Amino acid sequence: MEYPPEQSPDTIRLIGIDPGTATLGTAILDVNMDTFEATVVYGHTNDASKVSVLKAWDKDIRGGRDSRIEDHAEYLYELFTYANPTSIAAESPFLRIGRVTSFEALVECYRMMRKVVWQYSPSLCLRRIDPISAKNYVGVSHIGTDKEDVRAGVVKHYGDKCADGVDLDDFDEHTIDALAVAHCLLQKYIHGIELISTKKKKKPRGKKTRRKTKRRKAK
């Protein structure tokens, strides 16, 4: 795997993760503690889709998902050990109607990430970034947007804030999503900036009132 550059002593390092059982995107921001400016120093997507093919016997017994998640765990632990992050965040699982199986896989992947973070450092916790917030903090609404909109939002913030050898054009959609998660981690938990979600709220229903009817007096 490619490694991120060595961290400067005057920076903190944030890692954002876009989880998935086949592909897992990661991105790293180094934040200068004097100027609070963030620089993209690393981005990579770990593709574990071929792992289950190499372990045919394991796939036949347990299925390919377990092998892929184990490969992601090895990749993340190696990345954490080398990068020495200050804080780690991942996009939380979300449930879509008709895609319950996908939600189940994301929950398993999230459990793996929490375990790896604990193995790396019990003093760290895995921050949960919901998909809506990840989009909102890069200036994109979660309603009616696609991957290119998220990329445009990320490029707007970090197009000119990349370390030498890092080019956002080389980042695939999973790495871009991971960078959006890292940006949300920076803004929400480091800078303490809270945004109002663009999610539409249901209008509260008015209280039902009973009409008072006057009883007619019998003549």
N, C-alpha and C positions, 0 to 999 in steps of 0.2 A: 504494500500500500504506500501511497505518497504521504509524507509527513508535513505538518504545518511548520513554519519557521519558528526559531526559538523566540520565546516571549521576552519583551523588554521589561526591565525591572519596574518601570513606572506605569505599567498597564495591568488591567485585569482582563481575564479571558473568558468569553461567553461562548457556549456551544448550543446551537439550535439543531433539533432533530425532527425530520419528517418521517414518521414510522411507516413501515409496510413489511409484509412477510417476504415479498419477492425483492423489492428494492427499498433501501433505507438511506435517505438523504441526510447529510450533515454539513453544517457551515459554522465557521468560527469568526467571531468578532473580537478584536483587541481594542480595549477602551483606554485611552490616555487619562490618567487620574488627575492631571493638571488642567487639561482643556476639555475633558469629557468627550472628545471626538472619537468616533468609532471607525475602525478600518477592517475591511474584509481581508483576512489572511489565509483562508482555507475554505474549500468547498469540494465535496466528493459524495458520490452516490455508490453505496455498496450493493452490488448486484449478486444476489444469492440464488438466482433462478437456475444456475447450472450445477449448484451443489448437490441437489437431490438426484440429478442425473449421474453424477460421479459416484454417489453412494446408492446404487440401485438396490442393494440388499436392504438398506435402511428404509428406503422409500416403500418397498414392498411390505415391510413389517409395520412401520409407524406412519407412513405417509410422508410426503415431501416437506410439509410445513415445519415439522420439528427440526429437520436438518437445516432449513433456511434460517430459522430463528437462532439456532445455535451458531451458525456462521456470522450472523449479525452481532451476537453477543461477543464473539471473539474479536470482531472488528472494533466494536465500541470500547472494549476494555483496553485494547492496544492503543486506540486513539486517545482515550482518557489518560492513560499512563504517560504517553509522550507529550500530550498537549498541556496537561496540568491545569484544567479549567477551574475558574472561580465559581461559576454557576452553570447549570445545565437545565435546559428546558426542552420539552417535546410537545408536539401537537397531540391533544387528547383524543381518544376514540370518539367517534360520532355515529349515531344510529340513523340509517336511512331506511325508509319504508321499502321493503322488497330486497334489502341487502343485509339481512341479519347475519349471514355467514361471514361477510366482510367485517362486520362489527366484532364478531367473535374472534376473528384472527387478529384484529387490532388490539383487542383486550389482552390476548396472549402475548403479543409483541410488547405491549406497554408493561406487562408484568416482568418480562425479561429485562427491559431497560431499567426498571427500578432495582432489580436484583444486581445488575452490573454496576449501577451507580453506588449501591451499598458496598459491593465488593471493592470498588475503587477507593471510596472514602465514606465511612459511616457518618461523617460530619456534613455531607452534602445531601440535598434532597432533589428529586426530579420535579421541576416546576411544570405545572399543567397549563398549556396554552390552548384554549379552545379555537377551532377553525375560524370562527367569526372574528375573534380578536386579532388573530394572526393577519387577517386581511385588512381589518379596520385600521390597524396601526401603520400599515404602509399606504394608507389612503385609498383603499379599495373597498367597495361594498360587497357583501357576500351574496347579494341578490343580483342575478343576471350577469355575473362575471365569469370569466374563464381563466385558464392558465396564463394567457398572454397579458391579461389585465394585471394579474399578480406580478408577473415579470416586469411590466412597465412601472408598477409601484415600487418594486425593489430597486430597479435601475435609477429611478428618480432620487432615491435616498443614497445609494451607494455606487452609482455609476462612476463617480470621480473619487471614490474613497476605497480604493483597492490597493493592496500591497503589490510590490513588483512580482510579476509572473502570474498574477491573478486577474482573470478576465471573466466578467459576468456572462459574456456571450458563450463561454465554454460550459457554463452551468446548465444542467438539464432541469426539468421541471421539479424534480424531487429536491435538488440542491437549492433551487430558488425558494421553494416552500420552506426549507430548513432555515434559510437566511431570513425569511419573513418571521419565523418563530424566534430566532435570535434577536431580531430587531424589536419584537414585542417584549421579550425578556428585558432588553436594555431600557426601553421606554417605561414599562410598567413597574418593574421591580428595582431598577437602578435609579432612574430619574424620578420615579413616583408619579408618572403622568397617567391619569385615568381618562379614558375616552368613553363617550356615550355610545353604546352599541347602535348600529344601524338597523338592527332587527326590529321588524314591525311588531308592535305590541297590540294585542287585541283590545278593542275599546270596551271599557267596563259597561256591563249592562245595568241599566237603571233599575231602581227598585220598583217592584210592582206595587201599585197602590190600588186598593179596592175602592170602587166608587160607592159612595154612601147614597143609598136610595131612601127617600122618605116614604114611609108607609102611609098609604092613604087611609084616612080615618073613615071608618064605616059610618055611613049616615044613618 
